[in-house]
Amino acid sequence: MTRGNQRETDRAKAQKKLAASKKTKESGASLQQRKERDAAVLREKQLKKEQDKAAAGGASGGQK
């Protein structure tokens, strides 16, 4: 019956670890800022890709 004590200590350890991980989550403001920053980066990548495509063969037409 010594296993019961180990379960309790493991549960306490898991709760402590869960509480520590919740503290490191982003706030709503920083999450919004990160989303805006990521969107800006994606727009830049898309623009660059379109420019490269136009420079490579703009006259060929991309539609089938």
MDTraj code that builds the backbone (N, CA, C; nanometers):
import mdtraj as md
import numpy as np

residues = "MET THR ARG GLY ASN GLN ARG GLU THR ASP ARG ALA LYS ALA GLN LYS LYS LEU ALA ALA SER LYS LYS THR LYS GLU SER GLY ALA SER LEU GLN GLN ARG LYS GLU ARG ASP ALA ALA VAL LEU ARG GLU LYS GLN LEU LYS LYS GLU GLN ASP LYS ALA ALA ALA GLY GLY ALA SER GLY GLY GLN LYS".split()
xyz = np.array([
    [0.0800, -0.1201, 0.0000],
    [0.0000, 0.0000, 0.0000],
    [0.0845, 0.1268, 0.0000],
    [0.2113, 0.1153, -0.0229],
    [0.2969, 0.2336, -0.0258],
    [0.2777, 0.3120, -0.1539],
    [0.2138, 0.2522, -0.2512],
    [0.1947, 0.3180, -0.3794],
    [0.1058, 0.4423, -0.3669],
    [0.0127, 0.4444, -0.2749],
    [-0.0789, 0.5566, -0.2576],
    [-0.0058, 0.6868, -0.2300],
    [0.0972, 0.6829, -0.1504],
    [0.1736, 0.8032, -0.1188],
    [0.2455, 0.8550, -0.2431],
    [0.2970, 0.7656, -0.3227],
    [0.3670, 0.8053, -0.4438],
    [0.2712, 0.8736, -0.5414],
    [0.1487, 0.8227, -0.5489],
    [0.0503, 0.8849, -0.6364],
    [0.0211, 1.0282, -0.5932],
    [0.0074, 1.0461, -0.4641],
    [-0.0204, 1.1803, -0.4124],
    [0.0945, 1.2766, -0.4420],
    [0.2166, 1.2306, -0.4234],
    [0.3307, 1.3182, -0.4508],
    [0.3417, 1.3480, -0.6002],
    [0.3112, 1.2490, -0.6838],
    [0.3134, 1.2710, -0.8285],
    [0.2055, 1.3705, -0.8713],
    [0.0883, 1.3605, -0.8102],
    [-0.0194, 1.4552, -0.8423],
    [0.0203, 1.5972, -0.8020],
    [0.0796, 1.6091, -0.6837],
    [0.1226, 1.7417, -0.6375],
    [0.2291, 1.7989, -0.7303],
    [0.3204, 1.7144, -0.7731],
    [0.4264, 1.7587, -0.8643],
    [0.3672, 1.8016, -0.9991],
    [0.2689, 1.7272, -1.0485],
    [0.2056, 1.7596, -1.1758],
    [0.1295, 1.8914, -1.1668],
    [0.0611, 1.9147, -1.0549],
    [-0.0112, 2.0402, -1.0373],
    [0.0842, 2.1584, -1.0315],
    [0.1960, 2.1400, -0.9646],
    [0.2955, 2.2467, -0.9551],
    [0.3519, 2.2783, -1.0934],
    [0.3785, 2.1747, -1.1717],
    [0.4316, 2.1937, -1.3071],
    [0.3283, 2.2633, -1.3961],
    [0.2014, 2.2266, -1.3828],
    [0.0948, 2.2876, -1.4608],
    [0.0791, 2.4351, -1.4255],
    [0.0882, 2.4664, -1.2986],
    [0.0766, 2.6054, -1.2549],
    [0.1926, 2.6887, -1.3087],
    [0.3109, 2.6322, -1.3119],
    [0.4271, 2.7034, -1.3645],
    [0.4132, 2.7272, -1.5140],
    [0.3578, 2.6322, -1.5869],
    [0.3425, 2.6484, -1.7315],
    [0.2352, 2.7507, -1.7654],
    [0.1345, 2.7658, -1.6807],
    [0.0295, 2.8636, -1.7064],
    [0.0826, 3.0049, -1.6913],
    [0.1800, 3.0251, -1.6073],
    [0.2358, 3.1578, -1.5852],
    [0.3105, 3.2090, -1.7073],
    [0.3660, 3.1182, -1.7862],
    [0.4478, 3.1582, -1.8999],
    [0.3662, 3.1870, -2.0254],
    [0.2347, 3.1678, -2.0196],
    [0.1529, 3.1931, -2.1386],
    [0.1495, 3.3414, -2.1691],
    [0.1238, 3.3722, -2.2956],
    [0.1238, 3.5104, -2.3419],
    [-0.0037, 3.5817, -2.2986],
    [0.0085, 3.7092, -2.2767],
    [-0.1094, 3.7891, -2.2477],
    [-0.1822, 3.8173, -2.3791],
    [-0.3029, 3.8667, -2.3690],
    [-0.3818, 3.8944, -2.4884],
    [-0.3171, 3.9987, -2.5776],
    [-0.2549, 4.0996, -2.5166],
    [-0.1928, 4.2064, -2.5950],
    [-0.0728, 4.1540, -2.6730],
    [0.0119, 4.0775, -2.6077],
    [0.1299, 4.0279, -2.6779],
    [0.0908, 3.9246, -2.7833],
    [-0.0146, 3.8507, -2.7575],
    [-0.0619, 3.7547, -2.8567],
    [-0.1106, 3.8284, -2.9809],
    [-0.1828, 3.9374, -2.9607],
    [-0.2313, 4.0177, -3.0734],
    [-0.1147, 4.0772, -3.1512],
    [-0.0146, 4.1266, -3.0798],
    [0.1027, 4.1835, -3.1463],
    [0.1755, 4.0778, -3.2275],
    [0.1876, 3.9571, -3.1723],
    [0.2555, 3.8497, -3.2447],
    [0.1775, 3.8125, -3.3706],
    [0.0444, 3.8085, -3.3607],
    [-0.0369, 3.7772, -3.4783],
    [-0.0188, 3.8814, -3.5874],
    [-0.0168, 4.0097, -3.5465],
    [0.0012, 4.1166, -3.6452],
    [0.1391, 4.1087, -3.7098],
    [0.2407, 4.0796, -3.6297],
    [0.3772, 4.0697, -3.6816],
    [0.3882, 3.9528, -3.7786],
    [0.3289, 3.8394, -3.7435],
    [0.3330, 3.7224, -3.8320],
    [0.2585, 3.7495, -3.9629],
    [0.1460, 3.8196, -3.9531],
    [0.0699, 3.8512, -4.0739],
    [0.1499, 3.9423, -4.1657],
    [0.2212, 4.0375, -4.1076],
    [0.3024, 4.1281, -4.1886],
    [0.4138, 4.0520, -4.2604],
    [0.4752, 3.9590, -4.1915],
    [0.5819, 3.8793, -4.2517],
    [0.5260, 3.7957, -4.3664],
    [0.4097, 3.7362, -4.3460],
    [0.3495, 3.6553, -4.4518],
    [0.3127, 3.7399, -4.5733],
    [0.2618, 3.8625, -4.5493],
    [0.2304, 3.9510, -4.6616],
    [0.3568, 3.9853, -4.7401],
    [0.4660, 4.0103, -4.6702],
    [0.5926, 4.0407, -4.7383],
    [0.6396, 3.9228, -4.8222],
    [0.6289, 3.8025, -4.7664],
    [0.6695, 3.6832, -4.8406],
    [0.5836, 3.6653, -4.9653],
    [0.4533, 3.6874, -4.9506],
    [0.3629, 3.6719, -5.0639],
    [0.3946, 3.7742, -5.1722],
    [0.4200, 3.8980, -5.1331],
    [0.4539, 4.0024, -5.2286],
    [0.5828, 3.9687, -5.3026],
    [0.6832, 3.9214, -5.2301],
    [0.8103, 3.8850, -5.2915],
    [0.7912, 3.7700, -5.3910],
    [0.7083, 3.6726, -5.3521],
    [0.6834, 3.5592, -5.4399],
    [0.6134, 3.6034, -5.5682],
    [0.5187, 3.6954, -5.5550],
    [0.4493, 3.7462, -5.6729],
    [0.5446, 3.8244, -5.7624],
    [0.6359, 3.9018, -5.7030],
    [0.7322, 3.9777, -5.7809],
    [0.8281, 3.8853, -5.8542],
    [0.8734, 3.7809, -5.7867],
    [0.9627, 3.6836, -5.8506],
    [0.8923, 3.6130, -5.9659],
    [0.7660, 3.5807, -5.9444],
    [0.6878, 3.5126, -6.0485],
    [0.6691, 3.6037, -6.1695],
    [0.6429, 3.7305, -6.1433],
    [0.6228, 3.8258, -6.2525],
    [0.7541, 3.8498, -6.3277],
    [0.8643, 3.8515, -6.2571],
    [0.9941, 3.8740, -6.3216],
    [1.0367, 3.7526, -6.4043],
    [1.0007, 3.6338, -6.3582],
    [1.0426, 3.5114, -6.4259],
    [0.9669, 3.4896, -6.5569],
    [0.8396, 3.5149, -6.5569],
    [0.7646, 3.4902, -6.6801],
    [0.6293, 3.5553, -6.6767],
    [0.6257, 3.6814, -6.6658],
    [0.4983, 3.7529, -6.6578],
    [0.4141, 3.7394, -6.7831],
    [0.4775, 3.7244, -6.8980],
    [0.4047, 3.7173, -7.0233],
    [0.3444, 3.5786, -7.0484],
    [0.3908, 3.4771, -6.9752],
    [0.3429, 3.3416, -7.0020],
    [0.2024, 3.3198, -6.9525],
    [0.1561, 3.3979, -6.8536],
    [0.0202, 3.3820, -6.8030],
    [0.0117, 3.2611, -6.7120],
    [-0.0376, 3.2790, -6.5936],
    [-0.0400, 3.1707, -6.4974],
    [-0.1681, 3.0892, -6.4979],
    [-0.2685, 3.1249, -6.5810],
    [-0.3931, 3.0537, -6.5810],
    [-0.3958, 2.9484, -6.6898],
    [-0.4728, 2.8435, -6.6618],
    [-0.4858, 2.7343, -6.7586],
    [-0.6175, 2.7369, -6.8273],
])
top = md.Topology()
chain = top.add_chain()
for i, resn in enumerate(residues, 1):
    res = top.add_residue(resn, chain, resSeq=i)
    for name in ("N", "CA", "C"):
        top.add_atom(name, md.element.get_by_symbol(name[0]), res)
traj = md.Trajectory(xyz[None], top)
